[in-house]
Amino acid sequence: MNIAESLFSWFVASTLMASAAAIVVLLVQHLFRGRISARLRHALWLIVLLRLVLPVLPQSPFSLYNAVPTLTDIKNAVSGFAFRLDKPAEKSENSLKETSYQSNYTTNEAKRDVSPPILFPQDAKPATEEGIERDSHPAVRILAVVWLAGAAVLLGYNLMYWLRIRTKHKHLSRVTGPVILDIAEECRRLFSIKRPVDIYRDPNIQSPYIAGIFRPAVYLPELLDGEAISKRLLKHVIAHELAHYKRKDTIWNMLGSLVFAIHWMNPLVWIILRRMKADRELACDACALDALGEEEAVHYGMTIIGFLKRYSAGRSQPHLLYFKGLNGQKEMVRRIRMIQSFKKGSYKLSIMAVVLVLLIGTATLTNAQVSEAGSSAWVHAEDGGNETLFANERFRVYDNLEKGARVAPFKFKVPSLLPEGYSFSDMSIQFNDPPPSVRLGYVKAKISKFGGNFELRIAPGADLQKQYDRISKMEQDETDQKDNGKVIEKESLSLAGMDEGYKITIRMTAWKGQPERYYYIWRDQGLTYELSSYNLSSNEMEQMIASMKFPDAKINKIYVDNDYHGKILTYLYDTEDIRRAQELVGFKAAFPRMLPGDFAASGSYVSRKANFNHVENDEDSMRKLLQVSYSRGNGDRKNKADPGIRDVSFKQMLNGDMYHEMKRNGRVSFTRIDGERNNVKLKAITIQGHEVLRTEPYKVDGELSSPNETNLVSYFWLNGKVCYQAVFQGQGPEEQKIVEYLMKPDR
């Protein structure tokens, strides 16, 4: 995005947010009409003027914009316009694997009940051009150029106006008549103006005005200076202009002209400035009457009315655009009514008026906090402690026995001796089953080479017959019985440490060379154990049973899955898990609890690179990443027909050459469900001065995906040695705000 587009996105955000402030002011003025003074009405418009002109404002939890789209939201909506023209499609079943938890999860490929939570993005046609394309949209570019051109013309007009006034000032003569000077001095004292105010005669104007920023001067028409008019009329005219001087209205005029030049494209700004000018004249009348005295109200009003009728029709001096056309009948009636009802002291702001200005100013002259998440939303696990992140008391999976045994609802034994080539894979805990249970998985595998698996199930209870009945029912399949000659045999088993046990042998008599399969079930100290395998011999299984021990430091060392086989290494549930995860990924990974837009962390895990982008080889596939998944609100999925962002995934891993390769090629490769590459084009954008690579919208499995599947968009950025990725399911205005938030961890 170029400078013009960046400025335009700021303009849209600023002008819309100021419009919201203007609507608040209009509502307040309407609700309290007749009960707020002219000065207060104008003061409320100054709040809107400041909102329009100030480029940076503080953040506040009391800001109006906490409840409406913020400046960043709107800027991102403008800059991301090209990518939200189409309604997001629906999420596919494959994409649901990314954040779901499965109660029967196992990393063993041969007996896997469900696929691991791996992201399968859309396939796309290979990029036909080298390098990175810049993010923009023709409509945004055209509007940006039109807006910028209009602003330049109006700023030029304002500059010409000020230069013309300054040039003309040099050729005008000061008023020297003693009558006018005496009246001016008297008015200066009435307004407690310390330094003299110069008064000039201007033969080219028909009504008086005041101009100048640092040393404002009053300009009178030549006819007024030369006519035999009453001192009272002169006093009223000069008092009105000095009231403008006292109120610093020339400064507000200048700000108003700048605002108009910048926000000319917003029609509401035209209305705002016209209303502000009208209320300013009323406030100026009130200020003048406060100095002249209540008894002068009627005469002052007659002077203003007569002067407007006589001189306003053919004003020829140059004026800024938004000051024109405000001497109509309606405004004259408003001024007359205010003057008629004026009471001494009404110009002063009451305590309630000050409180009202402060309340509206606090709500509208502050921005929403950078993130609803707040600074406390970043977890600093490395600082110590053990805080629960996801209170999942239904089902958990651990990659190390030491932590799993501490969390489990009962103490249990594990084999201290494992068959050659096998290692611990994972431990899952079912908390809410009647009764709760523990499952330990073991695998014989190295990277992509699988050699077998077995598992050990443990649960409270001592009824082995129920356990046998369950296994027998599961194995007794009529088709198998008829075609394969399945035979189920049960024999008593007595080994050291057993209270009672059975060996269950499954034979497929019709299969030549088919090995026997075994189940071992036994009771030990109130727990029922079940060891089963398709690959192990009965001798290997009985040796393991004989080696059963309660976990200790030595056993814990061999029950850690570092050289893991599955796509998921470990899920994270608390800050202790994050510390282990940081050791696995090799850096202090960032971990925000919440994201802007009411997205709360719903799950986290460490996995293999396949969940980041396409892997190049076995070694590359074993690289580790940390992912945090986020859902909006209470974590319930939105209606599938709803547009906008539905879920966010935040991924981070050591970069290597990955980011630079993506940038050089102008594309990123993901892995489809069939294992093939899915090339998606990238475009470079700038967020907070930092380069970010953004994908075009893509679907989960590319051409294999259903047209109704949800579009994904990924952002990549590099910070030091770590590459970060934010994946959005569905698109919405919070995208770049969330990325901006993630790029600045609360450290």
matplotlib code that plots the C-alpha trace (Angstrom):
import matplotlib.pyplot as plt

x = [0.0, 1.4, 1.4, -1.8, -3.7, -2.3, -3.4, -6.8, -7.3, -6.5, -8.9, -11.7, -11.2, -10.8, -13.7, -16.1, -15.0, -15.5, -18.9, -19.8, -18.7, -20.8, -23.9, -23.3, -23.1, -26.3, -28.2, -27.1, -28.0, -31.4, -32.1, -31.1, -32.3, -33.4, -31.5, -27.9, -26.3, -25.0, -21.4, -21.9, -23.4, -20.3, -17.9, -19.4, -18.6, -15.0, -14.7, -15.7, -13.3, -10.4, -11.5, -11.3, -7.9, -5.8, -3.9, -3.1, -5.3, -4.9, -6.6, -9.2, -11.5, -14.2, -13.9, -17.0, -15.0, -14.7, -18.3, -17.9, -15.4, -12.1, -9.7, -7.6, -10.7, -11.8, -8.3, -8.0, -11.4, -10.2, -6.8, -8.2, -11.2, -9.9, -10.0, -13.5, -15.5, -16.7, -18.7, -16.6, -17.4, -18.1, -15.6, -14.9, -14.8, -11.0, -10.5, -12.3, -9.4, -7.3, -8.7, -10.8, -10.0, -10.7, -11.3, -9.7, -6.7, -3.6, -0.4, -0.2, -0.8, -2.0, -4.7, -5.5, -9.2, -9.1, -6.6, -4.4, -5.3, -3.3, -4.3, -4.9, -5.1, -6.4, -4.6, -4.0, -2.5, 1.3, 2.4, 3.3, 5.5, 8.5, 8.6, 5.9, 2.9, 1.8, -1.5, -4.0, -7.3, -8.3, -11.3, -9.2, -6.5, -9.0, -10.7, -7.4, -6.2, -9.5, -9.5, -5.9, -6.4, -9.4, -7.6, -4.6, -6.9, -8.6, -5.4, -4.1, -7.2, -6.8, -3.2, -4.1, -6.8, -4.3, -1.7, -4.3, -5.4, -1.8, -1.0, -4.1, -3.3, -0.1, -2.0, -4.7, -4.6, -5.4, -8.4, -7.3, -10.7, -10.8, -14.5, -13.8, -10.5, -12.1, -15.0, -12.5, -10.4, -13.6, -14.6, -11.0, -11.3, -14.8, -13.3, -10.2, -8.0, -4.5, -2.9, -4.4, -6.2, -5.5, -8.5, -8.2, -10.3, -11.1, -12.8, -13.6, -15.9, -19.4, -19.4, -16.8, -14.7, -11.7, -8.7, -5.3, -3.9, -1.1, -2.2, -5.8, -7.0, -10.5, -11.4, -14.2, -15.9, -15.2, -18.8, -19.0, -16.0, -17.3, -21.0, -22.5, -23.7, -24.4, -21.6, -23.9, -24.0, -20.2, -19.8, -22.0, -20.1, -16.7, -17.8, -19.0, -15.6, -13.6, -15.8, -14.5, -11.0, -11.6, -12.9, -10.0, -12.4, -9.8, -7.8, -10.9, -11.5, -8.1, -8.6, -12.0, -10.6, -7.9, -10.6, -12.7, -9.7, -9.0, -12.5, -14.2, -15.3, -17.5, -20.9, -21.5, -18.4, -20.0, -23.0, -20.8, -18.8, -21.9, -23.6, -20.5, -20.2, -23.9, -23.4, -20.2, -22.0, -24.6, -21.8, -20.1, -23.3, -23.6, -20.0, -20.6, -23.8, -22.1, -19.5, -22.0, -24.6, -28.1, -29.6, -28.0, -29.6, -32.4, -30.3, -27.5, -30.1, -31.4, -27.9, -27.1, -30.4, -30.1, -26.4, -27.1, -30.0, -27.9, -24.5, -24.7, -26.4, -23.4, -20.3, -17.4, -14.4, -12.8, -14.1, -13.4, -16.1, -17.7, -18.3, -20.7, -24.4, -25.2, -27.0, -30.4, -33.7, -33.5, -30.1, -31.3, -34.3, -32.1, -29.9, -32.8, -34.3, -31.0, -30.5, -34.1, -33.7, -30.2, -29.6, -26.5, -24.1, -25.6, -22.4, -20.5, -20.3, -22.0, -20.5, -22.9, -21.9, -18.2, -19.0, -21.0, -18.1, -15.6, -17.8, -18.3, -14.7, -13.5, -15.8, -15.0, -11.4, -10.0, -9.5, -10.5, -7.8, -5.4, -7.0, -9.9, -7.5, -5.5, -1.8, -2.6, -3.6, 0.0, 1.1, 4.6, 5.1, 8.9, 8.3, 7.2, 4.0, 1.5, -1.6, -4.4, -5.1, -7.8, -9.8, -10.4, -11.6, -13.1, -10.1, -6.4, -3.4, 0.2, 3.5, 5.3, 4.4, 5.7, 3.1, 0.3, 0.7, 0.4, -2.8, -4.4, -7.3, -5.6, -2.1, -1.1, 1.8, 3.5, 5.9, 9.5, 10.7, 9.6, 10.1, 13.1, 12.5, 9.3, 9.0, 6.3, 4.1, 1.4, -0.8, -4.5, -6.8, -10.6, -11.8, -15.6, -16.1, -17.8, -15.2, -12.3, -9.5, -5.9, -4.5, -0.8, 0.2, 3.5, 4.9, 7.7, 8.4, 11.0, 9.8, 7.7, 8.5, 5.9, 6.7, 3.8, 2.1, 0.4, -1.5, -2.1, -5.5, -6.1, -9.3, -10.6, -12.5, -12.0, -14.5, -12.4, -15.4, -17.0, -13.7, -13.6, -17.2, -16.4, -13.4, -15.3, -18.2, -15.9, -14.1, -17.1, -18.0, -20.2, -18.4, -15.0, -16.4, -17.7, -15.1, -11.9, -12.5, -11.9, -11.3, -11.3, -9.6, -9.3, -7.0, -6.1, -2.9, -0.8, 2.2, 4.0, 2.1, -1.3, -4.3, -6.0, -5.5, -6.5, -4.8, -7.1, -5.9, -7.4, -6.7, -7.7, -7.6, -8.5, -5.6, -2.4, 0.5, -1.7, 0.0, -2.0, -3.2, -3.4, -5.2, -3.9, -6.3, -5.5, -6.3, -3.8, -4.5, -8.1, -7.2, -8.0, -5.2, -5.6, -2.6, -3.3, -1.3, -1.4, 2.4, 3.9, 4.5, 3.0, 6.5, 7.2, 3.9, 4.3, 7.8, 6.3, 3.6, 6.3, 8.1, 5.1, 6.1, 4.8, 6.5, 9.7, 12.5, 14.1, 10.9, 9.8, 13.0, 12.0, 8.4, 9.0, 8.1, 10.7, 11.4, 7.7, 5.9, 2.5, 1.7, 0.9, 3.5, 1.7, -1.3, -0.9, -3.2, -1.3, 1.8, 4.0, 3.1, 4.1, 7.5, 8.0, 6.7, 9.2, 12.0, 10.7, 10.4, 13.7, 12.6, 10.4, 7.2, 4.6, 1.3, -1.6, -4.8, -7.0, -7.0, -8.8, -12.4, -13.3, -11.3, -10.3, -7.7, -9.5, -6.6, -2.9, -0.4, 3.1, 3.2, 5.3, 6.0, 3.3, 0.8, 2.7, 3.4, 4.6, 7.5, 10.5, 11.9, 11.9, 14.2, 12.2, 9.0, 10.4, 10.8, 8.5, 6.0, 3.7, 0.1, -2.7, -6.2, -8.8, -12.6, -14.8, -16.7, -17.5, -15.9, -19.1, -18.9, -20.9, -23.7, -22.2, -24.1, -22.5, -19.8, -16.6, -13.8, -14.9, -11.6, -7.9, -4.8, -1.5, 1.6, 5.3, 8.4, 12.1, 12.4, 15.5, 15.2, 11.4, 10.3, 12.9, 12.0, 8.3, 9.1, 11.5, 9.0, 5.9, 4.0, 3.7, 3.2, 0.7, -0.1, -3.4, -5.2, -3.8, -0.2, 0.3, 1.5, -1.0, 0.7, -1.0, 0.1, 1.5, 1.4, 3.6, 1.9, 3.2, 1.7, 3.1, 6.2, 6.9, 6.8, 4.1, 3.3, -0.4, -2.0, -4.9, -8.0, -7.7, -9.7, -8.6, -7.8, -7.6, -9.4, -10.3, -12.3, -16.1, -17.1, -18.9, -15.8, -14.6, -11.9, -8.6, -6.2, -2.7, -0.3, 3.5, 6.1, 9.6, 11.0, 14.6, 14.9, 11.2, 8.6, 5.0, 1.8, -1.8, -4.5, -8.0, -11.0, -13.3, -12.4, -13.3, -12.1, -10.2, -7.6, -4.8, -5.6, -5.1, -1.8, -0.6, -1.4, 0.4, 3.5, 3.9, 4.1, 3.6, 7.1]
y = [0.0, 3.4, 6.6, 7.9, 4.8, 4.8, 8.4, 7.6, 4.7, 7.0, 9.6, 7.1, 5.9, 9.4, 10.9, 8.1, 8.1, 11.9, 11.4, 9.2, 11.9, 14.5, 12.3, 12.1, 15.9, 16.3, 13.9, 15.8, 19.2, 17.8, 16.2, 19.3, 21.9, 25.1, 24.0, 24.4, 27.8, 29.0, 28.8, 25.1, 24.3, 25.7, 24.0, 20.6, 21.3, 22.0, 18.5, 17.2, 19.6, 18.3, 14.7, 15.6, 17.4, 15.4, 12.5, 10.7, 10.4, 8.5, 5.2, 4.8, 2.1, 4.7, 5.6, 5.6, 3.5, 0.5, -0.2, 0.6, -0.2, 1.5, 3.5, 0.4, -1.7, 0.8, 1.3, -2.4, -2.6, -0.1, -1.6, -5.1, -4.1, -6.2, -9.4, -9.1, -8.5, -12.1, -13.7, -16.2, -19.8, -22.5, -24.4, -28.0, -31.1, -31.2, -27.8, -28.7, -30.9, -27.9, -27.1, -30.0, -32.3, -36.0, -38.3, -41.3, -39.5, -41.5, -40.7, -44.2, -44.1, -47.7, -47.5, -43.8, -43.2, -39.6, -37.5, -35.2, -31.5, -30.5, -27.6, -28.5, -25.3, -24.6, -25.5, -22.6, -22.1, -21.6, -18.0, -16.9, -14.0, -13.8, -11.8, -10.2, -8.2, -5.2, -5.2, -2.7, -2.4, -0.1, 1.4, 2.3, 3.8, 5.9, 7.1, 7.9, 10.0, 11.9, 12.6, 13.6, 15.9, 17.6, 18.1, 19.6, 22.0, 23.1, 23.5, 25.6, 27.7, 28.3, 29.2, 31.6, 33.1, 33.7, 35.1, 37.5, 38.7, 39.2, 41.1, 43.2, 44.0, 45.7, 48.2, 49.1, 52.1, 52.0, 53.8, 57.0, 58.6, 59.3, 58.2, 54.7, 54.4, 55.5, 53.0, 50.2, 51.0, 50.9, 47.5, 46.2, 47.0, 45.4, 42.1, 42.4, 42.2, 43.2, 44.3, 46.8, 45.4, 47.2, 48.4, 48.9, 50.5, 48.2, 50.0, 46.7, 45.2, 45.9, 44.3, 44.1, 41.1, 40.0, 38.1, 37.0, 34.2, 35.6, 39.2, 39.4, 42.8, 44.2, 45.3, 47.9, 48.9, 52.4, 53.5, 52.5, 54.6, 57.6, 57.6, 59.7, 56.7, 56.4, 55.5, 52.7, 51.0, 51.3, 49.9, 46.9, 46.2, 46.5, 44.5, 41.7, 41.5, 41.7, 38.9, 36.8, 37.9, 37.0, 33.6, 32.8, 32.2, 33.0, 30.0, 27.8, 29.3, 28.2, 24.7, 24.5, 25.4, 22.7, 20.2, 21.1, 20.6, 17.2, 15.9, 17.5, 14.1, 13.5, 15.3, 15.2, 17.4, 20.1, 20.0, 19.9, 23.0, 25.0, 24.2, 25.0, 28.4, 29.2, 28.2, 30.2, 33.4, 32.7, 32.1, 35.3, 37.3, 35.9, 36.8, 40.4, 40.8, 39.4, 42.2, 45.0, 44.1, 42.7, 46.1, 46.4, 43.2, 44.8, 47.6, 45.1, 42.8, 45.7, 46.6, 43.1, 42.8, 46.1, 45.5, 42.1, 43.4, 46.3, 44.8, 41.0, 40.8, 41.7, 40.7, 40.6, 39.9, 36.4, 33.9, 30.2, 28.0, 26.7, 30.3, 31.2, 31.3, 31.4, 34.8, 33.4, 34.1, 30.9, 31.9, 35.5, 34.2, 32.0, 34.9, 37.2, 34.6, 34.1, 37.8, 38.3, 35.6, 36.5, 36.8, 38.2, 35.4, 32.9, 33.0, 31.3, 27.6, 25.9, 22.9, 20.6, 22.1, 21.4, 17.9, 17.3, 18.6, 16.4, 13.3, 13.7, 14.7, 11.6, 9.4, 10.9, 12.3, 9.0, 5.8, 2.3, 0.3, -1.3, -4.6, -5.8, -8.3, -5.8, -5.9, -8.8, -11.0, -12.1, -15.2, -15.1, -18.7, -18.3, -16.2, -19.3, -20.4, -22.9, -21.1, -23.1, -21.9, -24.3, -25.8, -29.1, -31.6, -34.0, -35.2, -34.4, -35.7, -35.5, -36.4, -37.1, -39.4, -37.2, -34.5, -36.9, -38.9, -35.8, -34.7, -38.2, -38.8, -42.0, -43.5, -46.3, -48.5, -48.5, -51.0, -50.1, -52.3, -51.8, -54.1, -53.3, -50.5, -49.2, -46.0, -44.0, -42.0, -40.3, -40.5, -39.6, -39.1, -39.4, -37.5, -37.8, -41.3, -43.6, -44.5, -42.2, -43.9, -43.5, -44.7, -45.0, -45.3, -46.8, -46.8, -48.4, -45.6, -43.2, -40.1, -41.4, -45.1, -47.0, -50.4, -51.1, -50.0, -51.1, -49.5, -49.9, -48.9, -48.4, -47.7, -48.1, -51.3, -55.0, -56.8, -58.6, -60.5, -57.2, -56.3, -59.7, -59.4, -56.0, -57.4, -60.5, -58.5, -56.2, -59.2, -61.4, -60.3, -62.7, -62.1, -62.7, -65.8, -67.3, -66.2, -66.1, -68.6, -66.2, -68.0, -66.3, -68.1, -67.0, -68.5, -67.5, -65.7, -65.5, -63.1, -61.2, -58.2, -59.5, -60.0, -61.8, -61.9, -63.3, -63.8, -63.5, -64.9, -64.0, -66.5, -66.1, -69.8, -69.2, -66.8, -68.6, -67.1, -64.7, -64.2, -64.4, -61.2, -60.9, -59.0, -59.1, -58.0, -58.0, -56.5, -54.7, -52.7, -51.8, -50.9, -52.9, -53.0, -53.9, -54.4, -55.1, -55.3, -56.5, -56.7, -58.0, -61.6, -63.0, -63.2, -59.5, -58.5, -60.7, -59.3, -55.8, -56.9, -58.3, -55.0, -52.9, -50.1, -46.8, -44.0, -42.7, -40.3, -43.1, -44.2, -40.7, -40.2, -42.9, -41.8, -38.6, -38.4, -36.1, -38.1, -38.2, -39.8, -38.1, -34.7, -33.4, -33.6, -32.3, -30.2, -27.3, -26.8, -24.6, -22.4, -25.4, -27.0, -23.7, -23.9, -27.4, -26.3, -23.4, -25.9, -28.1, -25.3, -23.7, -20.1, -18.2, -18.4, -15.6, -16.7, -14.2, -15.3, -13.0, -11.2, -8.0, -8.7, -10.8, -13.8, -16.0, -18.8, -22.1, -24.5, -24.9, -27.5, -28.2, -30.0, -30.8, -28.4, -29.9, -27.7, -24.6, -25.2, -28.0, -30.1, -30.6, -33.9, -36.0, -33.8, -30.7, -32.5, -32.9, -29.2, -28.0, -25.2, -23.8, -23.0, -21.3, -21.4, -18.7, -18.6, -15.6, -14.9, -18.0, -20.3, -21.4, -21.4, -18.8, -19.7, -21.0, -18.4, -15.5, -13.6, -12.4, -14.1, -17.2, -18.6, -17.5, -19.7, -18.2, -20.2, -19.7, -21.6, -21.1, -19.7, -21.1, -19.9, -20.4, -16.7, -15.5, -18.4, -17.4, -13.8, -14.6, -16.9, -14.8, -17.8, -20.3, -24.0, -25.9, -29.6, -30.8, -33.7, -36.0, -34.9, -32.8, -29.2, -26.3, -23.1, -19.9, -16.5, -13.9, -10.2, -7.9, -5.3, -3.0, -3.0, -0.6, -0.2, -3.9, -6.1, -8.8, -11.4, -11.9, -14.8, -14.4, -16.1, -19.9, -23.0, -25.9, -28.4, -26.3, -27.9, -30.8, -28.6, -28.0, -24.6, -24.0, -24.4, -21.5, -19.3, -19.0, -16.1, -16.3, -13.6, -14.3, -12.1, -12.5, -11.3, -12.2, -16.0, -16.7, -16.9, -16.2, -17.1, -15.9, -17.9, -16.5, -18.7, -16.2, -12.6, -9.5, -5.9, -7.2, -9.1, -6.5, -5.3, -8.8, -9.1, -5.8, -6.9, -10.2, -8.4, -6.5, -9.1, -7.6, -8.2]
z = [0.0, -1.0, 1.0, -0.6, 0.3, 3.8, 4.3, 2.8, 5.2, 8.1, 6.7, 6.5, 10.0, 11.5, 9.7, 10.6, 14.2, 14.4, 12.8, 15.7, 18.1, 16.1, 16.4, 20.2, 20.3, 18.2, 20.4, 23.5, 22.0, 21.0, 24.4, 26.3, 23.8, 25.6, 28.7, 27.6, 26.9, 23.6, 24.9, 25.9, 22.5, 20.8, 23.3, 22.4, 18.7, 19.7, 21.0, 17.5, 15.9, 17.9, 17.1, 13.4, 13.5, 16.1, 14.5, 17.7, 20.8, 24.1, 24.8, 27.5, 28.8, 28.9, 25.2, 23.0, 20.5, 22.7, 21.7, 18.0, 15.3, 16.2, 14.1, 13.4, 12.6, 9.9, 8.5, 8.2, 6.5, 3.9, 3.3, 3.2, 1.0, -1.9, 0.1, 1.6, -1.6, -1.5, 1.3, 3.2, 2.4, 4.9, 6.9, 5.8, 7.8, 7.2, 8.6, 11.8, 12.6, 13.4, 16.7, 17.8, 20.7, 20.3, 23.3, 21.5, 20.1, 19.5, 17.5, 16.2, 12.4, 12.2, 14.8, 14.6, 15.1, 14.0, 12.0, 13.9, 13.9, 10.8, 8.6, 5.0, 3.0, -0.5, -3.7, -6.0, -9.4, -9.2, -9.2, -12.8, -11.7, -9.5, -6.3, -4.2, -5.4, -3.4, -1.7, -3.2, -4.9, -7.8, -6.0, -3.0, -5.2, -7.1, -4.0, -2.4, -5.3, -5.5, -1.8, -1.8, -4.8, -3.2, 0.0, -1.8, -3.7, -0.5, 1.4, -1.4, -1.3, 2.4, 1.9, -0.8, 1.5, 4.3, 2.0, 0.5, 3.9, 4.9, 1.7, 2.0, 5.6, 4.5, 2.3, 4.8, 7.1, 10.7, 12.1, 13.8, 14.6, 18.4, 18.7, 17.4, 19.3, 22.6, 22.1, 21.2, 24.4, 26.5, 25.0, 25.5, 29.2, 29.4, 28.0, 30.2, 27.0, 28.1, 24.9, 22.4, 19.4, 16.1, 14.0, 10.3, 7.7, 4.7, 1.7, 0.0, 2.6, 3.7, 7.2, 10.0, 10.7, 12.7, 11.2, 12.3, 14.4, 16.6, 16.6, 15.4, 14.2, 13.6, 10.1, 9.7, 6.4, 5.3, 5.4, 9.0, 9.8, 7.9, 8.7, 11.5, 13.5, 17.2, 19.6, 20.9, 17.5, 17.2, 20.7, 19.8, 16.6, 18.1, 21.2, 19.0, 17.2, 20.4, 21.8, 18.9, 20.0, 23.6, 22.7, 20.4, 17.5, 14.9, 16.0, 15.8, 12.3, 11.2, 12.6, 11.0, 7.6, 8.0, 9.0, 6.0, 3.6, 5.0, 5.6, 2.6, 1.3, 4.4, 3.9, 7.7, 8.2, 6.1, 8.4, 11.5, 10.5, 9.5, 12.8, 14.7, 13.0, 13.8, 17.4, 17.6, 16.5, 19.3, 21.8, 20.6, 21.1, 24.6, 25.4, 24.1, 26.2, 29.3, 28.9, 27.9, 30.5, 30.4, 29.9, 26.5, 25.2, 23.3, 21.8, 20.9, 19.2, 17.1, 16.1, 15.0, 13.1, 11.4, 10.5, 9.0, 6.9, 5.7, 5.0, 4.7, 1.3, -0.8, 1.2, -1.1, 1.1, 0.7, 3.2, 3.8, 2.2, 5.3, 6.6, 3.8, 3.7, 7.5, 7.7, 6.6, 8.3, 10.5, 12.0, 12.5, 14.4, 16.6, 17.4, 18.2, 20.6, 22.4, 22.8, 24.1, 26.7, 27.8, 31.5, 33.2, 34.1, 31.7, 29.6, 32.4, 32.4, 35.3, 37.1, 35.4, 32.0, 32.8, 33.9, 30.6, 28.5, 30.4, 30.1, 26.3, 25.9, 27.7, 25.6, 22.2, 22.5, 23.5, 21.4, 22.3, 24.0, 21.6, 22.4, 24.4, 25.6, 27.6, 28.7, 31.1, 28.2, 27.5, 29.4, 30.7, 31.6, 32.0, 35.1, 37.0, 38.6, 37.3, 36.1, 34.4, 30.8, 29.6, 32.3, 30.4, 33.0, 30.4, 28.4, 28.3, 26.4, 27.6, 25.9, 29.2, 32.1, 34.8, 34.2, 33.2, 36.4, 38.5, 36.8, 36.7, 39.1, 40.6, 41.0, 38.7, 37.6, 34.2, 32.5, 33.4, 30.6, 27.0, 24.0, 21.8, 19.4, 21.2, 23.0, 24.9, 22.6, 24.6, 27.7, 27.6, 30.6, 30.6, 33.7, 33.4, 32.3, 34.9, 36.0, 34.8, 32.8, 31.7, 28.4, 27.6, 23.9, 22.7, 19.2, 17.2, 14.6, 13.5, 11.7, 8.8, 9.3, 11.3, 12.8, 15.2, 18.4, 21.5, 24.4, 28.1, 29.6, 33.3, 35.3, 38.8, 39.4, 40.0, 37.8, 35.2, 33.9, 32.6, 31.1, 29.3, 28.1, 26.6, 24.7, 23.6, 22.3, 20.4, 18.8, 18.1, 14.6, 12.7, 9.4, 10.9, 12.7, 9.4, 6.9, 8.9, 11.6, 14.5, 17.8, 21.2, 24.0, 27.7, 30.3, 33.8, 34.4, 37.5, 37.5, 40.2, 41.4, 40.1, 42.3, 39.4, 35.6, 32.3, 28.9, 26.0, 22.7, 19.3, 16.5, 12.9, 11.9, 8.2, 7.7, 6.9, 8.7, 10.7, 14.1, 17.2, 19.0, 22.7, 25.4, 29.0, 31.7, 35.5, 38.8, 41.0, 44.1, 43.1, 39.4, 36.3, 33.6, 30.0, 27.7, 24.0, 20.8, 17.2, 17.0, 20.3, 21.3, 24.4, 25.9, 25.3, 26.9, 30.0, 30.5, 30.5, 33.0, 35.3, 35.2, 36.3, 38.8, 40.1, 38.2, 39.6, 38.3, 36.3, 34.6, 33.9, 31.8, 29.4, 29.3, 27.4, 23.8, 22.2, 19.0, 18.3, 15.4, 15.3, 13.9, 17.4, 20.1, 23.1, 24.1, 26.5, 29.4, 31.9, 32.1, 33.1, 29.8, 28.0, 29.6, 28.3, 24.9, 24.8, 25.4, 22.6, 20.0, 21.1, 21.9, 24.3, 22.3, 22.7, 24.3, 24.3, 26.1, 24.1, 20.8, 19.7, 18.6, 21.7, 20.5, 23.5, 23.4, 23.1, 22.8, 22.2, 21.2, 19.9, 16.6, 13.6, 10.8, 8.6, 10.5, 9.3, 5.7, 3.3, 4.5, 2.3, 3.8, 6.9, 8.8, 7.9, 9.0, 12.6, 13.2, 15.9, 16.2, 18.8, 17.9, 19.9, 18.6, 19.3, 19.1, 19.5, 22.7, 24.7, 22.1, 20.5, 16.7, 14.9, 12.6, 9.4, 7.4, 9.4, 7.6, 9.3, 11.2, 12.9, 14.3, 14.5, 14.7, 15.9, 14.9, 15.6, 14.8, 14.2, 10.7, 9.0, 5.4, 5.3, 5.3, 2.9, 0.5, 0.6, 0.0, -2.9, -4.6, -3.9, -2.7, 0.2, -0.2, 2.1, 2.2, 0.8, 2.3, -0.5, 0.4, -2.7, -2.6, -2.5, -3.8, -2.6, -3.7, -1.2, -1.2, 0.9, 3.0, 5.7, 9.2, 11.8, 9.6, 9.5, 6.4, 6.5, 3.8, 3.3, 1.3, -1.0, 0.3, -0.2, 0.7, 2.9, 0.2, -2.9, -5.8, -3.6, -1.3, -1.5, -2.8, 0.5, 2.6, 4.6, 3.0, 4.9, 4.9, 6.4, 7.5, 7.9, 9.5, 10.8, 14.1, 14.7, 14.2, 14.6, 11.8, 12.8, 11.1, 11.8, 10.1, 9.8, 9.0, 7.3, 6.8, 8.7, 9.6, 12.7, 10.6, 10.6, 14.0, 15.4, 13.4, 14.7, 18.2, 17.8, 16.4, 19.6, 22.5, 25.9, 27.2]

ax = plt.figure().add_subplot(projection="3d")
ax.plot(x, y, z, "-o")
ax.set_aspect("equal")
plt.show()
